[in-house]
Amino acid sequence: MPLTQSVHGRGARPSRAGVLRRTGEWCAHHFVIVIVLWLAALAGGQALQHLYGGDYSDNFAIPGTQSQDGLDVLKAHAPQAGGYSSQVVLHDPSDPLSAVSSEVSTVVASLQKLPDVLSVQNPLSSDTPTTTPNVGPLSTDGKTAYITVRFSVQPSTLGDGYLDGVDAAVQPLRAKGVEVEYGGSLGELARPEANDRTSEAIGFAVAVLVLLIGFGSLLAALLPLVTALICVVFGLALLGLLAAAMTFATVSPTLATMIGIGVGIDYALFLVTRHRQNLMDGRDPVTAAGMATATSGRAVLLSGCTVIIALCGLWVSGISFIGKLGLAAAVTVVTAVLGALTLVPAMLGLIGRHIDRIHVRKPVAETEPDPEPAAGTGTTAGKAAPGSGGTWHRYAQRVERRPWWFLTGGVVVLAVLAIPLFSIQLGHIGDGADPKSFTDRRAYDLMTSAFGPGSNGPLTIVIDQSAVAQDDRSALESQAEQALTKVPNAALITPLTPTSDGDVLTATAYSVAAPQDEKTTELTNHLTDDVLPDAVSGTSADTYVTGTTAAQVDFLDIVSSRLPLIIVVVVGLAFLVILAVFRGVLVALKAAVLNVLSIAASYGVVVAVFQWGWGGPALGVSGDVPIESYVPMMMFAIVFGLSMDYEIFLLTRIHEAWLRTQDPKASVAHALEITARVITCAALIMVSVFAAFLISDNIVVKMLGLGLAASVLIDATVVRLLLVPAVMTLLGRAAWWSPRWLDRILPKVEAEGTG
């Protein structure tokens, strides 16, 4: 069946190409109006966000999970036991805490008076049970104890001002020389406020250096950075206003900043590079800006839509927490695209022909002129003479001669990097991985030393016997007590205790391992799926395992089960986008497969560094940690979207040359030649932006920063330099094949117009 190419011929240009060109030219000609409007929007957005913006919080629930149902049962039958617990850990290295028993009582009474506090347990009270092994609340030597405080809401959502009351309440003990640390959610509230300015400054500094080396011009280097910064700040203001209407996770602004800066610089860079080439070809600044907007601007619009589609695919998870993370990142992608199509042309119009006036070396943009068929041949003129073309052109010709060698080499590299992925352990990163400067980390260490690692994440067992007849409840309790003995991975399970109304039995299970350990996950699932159902078999009682750790395990199970669906949806949508743009079934399939392979390799890098501990301590991570449950899902959506950026820009130039020359091999060489400099610089900038977030104190941010940096680096090197040219060479003319029936039903989309 013949190749389909009518959509992209010079005779069939969608009218929207004219819209983009006119938009670019209007913005470049009326640059004062556009820049003033952007600055006014920026100032107005900041003012509105300051007045009406919401706060970010990790307070979220997953309705329908057994841990949430168990918490609801506790709230109904024992409100004081059904809240959110945190520990205030006390430690005196010299004397037993009994010496300050009056101060402890005073502190307990003061904590009880704080807003949103349901109950406070005194660790020195005479009715405190003693257990073997000792899991608290008072250590065997009497020098360490913890006060359990139950809140009606998540403590981490109470705001920084709430800590003033907590600090005032515990002051009598600190005055006596007792170390007081906050654990759990209360400790998270006490963490220092995240400050990403250092990471942003490092990313911008590296970006300036890369652009100066790559293109030589100071103004051309600064323009993408300035426009990206304006777009990101405006996007964060919009995100703050959205946060007033819905709850976003605390990591949302950091994630939005990472993505916004990366794509903002990239999109502006692609337009500036094309604009400068137009100037070098003799166009006036307004026309050059309009042509850049109509060509590279179209590719930016398509790439931005692809990234947004991938991020919106996170809603398929069915978890609003994850879907909103994708929405937060999508906000700054939208502002980056708007800035590239309007603010960048306006800035180019403002600078005019002076864009290369200040330079550190001879300014360059793209490299070679478009290829034209040599007379009487099916090849380009540039290919006719041996040794013609630049470095990248000659490199592509080497790939043409030995495509299988390059393809095999690239696949082997990706396969080796992906090996750690097969041992991935998803979980929740506990307080034990935080820096020792954090109070929750110090509380974690004190608890582990005195009561064992499982004391940091107790599991609350709930047996709802409200539907069981009174005469049968005693037998049920005995049966359940028997079932709860000698449970694997449980250091201790306390005796069952009825609530005041007698309708619910509760107990506390302590794992032999830390909350984030795989053994704790196994214990939680074993209790939920096997032990407790057996404990109430033959009765109408319902059972639950609740608490913070149980909720994290439920979250992990949901995320793990829905990750394959996310992958299928995102890959499928991206496949359709590439197919609609380039009308080639095999080229779309190639793009999807190679991007999945590069993401698998980046997963492997993250597992090796954090889970295997290869470099984790150098990044400020204490010990080996599991991969945060939602990080792979977030990485997949973000990385797949960003990878499609470079895929679209490279394929656009290959396809553009193919339509003119009908020479598939020469088209690959030409595309590598003219995109090498800009894509390499764009990738280096994005890698530096993401890698700069490795200095963050938030380990999830470190994971995302490393994963995104590794994926972009892999995509820009192994995929673009080895796999894409090799596969496109092997496919030849077949890459652009599409059956006629499919071509008729696909929407008509162009990646770039002619300008």
SULKATA-V905552 format. One line per field, one symbol per residue. phi: phi as a letter, one per 20 degrees, with the letter a starting at -180 (. if undefined). burial: b if it has 9 or more other C-alpha atoms within 8 Angstrom, else e. A space follows every 10 residues. Layout:
phi->???
burial->???
This chain:
phi->.ffebffdff ecdgffffff fffffffffd ffffffffff ffffffffff ecfeddbeeb cdgnefffff ffffffdbgf ddedebdded bcfdcffffc fffffffgff ffeffmeebc defdffeffd ccffdoecff emecbceedd dfcfgfeenf fffgfffffe ggfffenefc cddmfffffe ffffceffff ffgffffgff ffffcnefff ffgfffffff ffffffffff ffffdbedff egfffffgff fffffgffff ffffffffff eoffgfffff ffffdfffff ffffffffff fffffffmdf gfgfffffff gfffffffff ecffgfffff fmeefdfdbd bffcceddfg fcffgmcede ffefefnfne gffffffffg fcffffffff fffffffegg gfdfceadee ffeffffeff fffgfffffe cnffffbfde ecdedfeefg feffffffff gffeelegmd facfffcfff emecdcbcdd ffcfgeffff ffffffffec ffgffdgncd fdcbccogff ffffffffff fdggfgffff ffffgfffff fdlcffffff fffffffffg ffggfffffe fenfoggfen demecfegge fgffgfffff ffffgfffff fgfffgfffe dldfffffff fffedgffff ffffffffff ffffeffeff fgffffffff fffffedfff edffffffff flffgdfbff ffffeffecd fbeen
burial->eebbeeebbe eebeeebbbb bbbbbbbbbb beebbeebee bbeebbebbe eebbbbbbbe eeeeebbbbb bbbbbebbbb bbbbbbbbbb bbeeebbeeb bebbbbbbeb bbebeebbbb ebbbeeeeee eeebbbbbbe ebbbbbbbbb bbbbbbbbee eebebbeebb bbbbeeebbb bbbbbbbbbb beeeebeebb ebbbebbbeb bbebbbbbbb bbbbbebbbb bbbbbbbbbb bbbbeebbbe ebbbbbbbbb bbbbbbbbbb bbbbbbbbbe eebebbbbbb bbbbbbbbbb bbbbebbbbb bbbbbbbebe bbbbbbbbbb bbbbbbbbbb bbbbbbbbbb ebeebbeebe eebebbeeee bebbeeebbb bebbeeebbe ebbbbbbebb eebeebbebb bebbbebbbb beebebbbbe bebbbeebbb bbbbbbbbeb bbbbbbbbbb bbbbbeebee eebeebbebb bebbeeeebb bbbeebebbe eebbbbbbbb bbbbbbbebb bbbbbbbbeb bbbebbeeee bebbbbbbbb bbbbbbeebb ebbebbbebb bebbbbbbbb bbbbbbbbbb bbebbbbbbb bbbbbbbbbb bbbeebbeee bbebbbbbbb bbbbbbbbbb bbbbbbbbbb bbbbbebbbe bebbbbbbbb bbbbbbbbbb bbbbbbbbbb bbbbebbebe bbbbbbbbbb bbbbbbbbbb bbbbbbbbbe ebbebbbbee eebeeeeeeb bbbeb
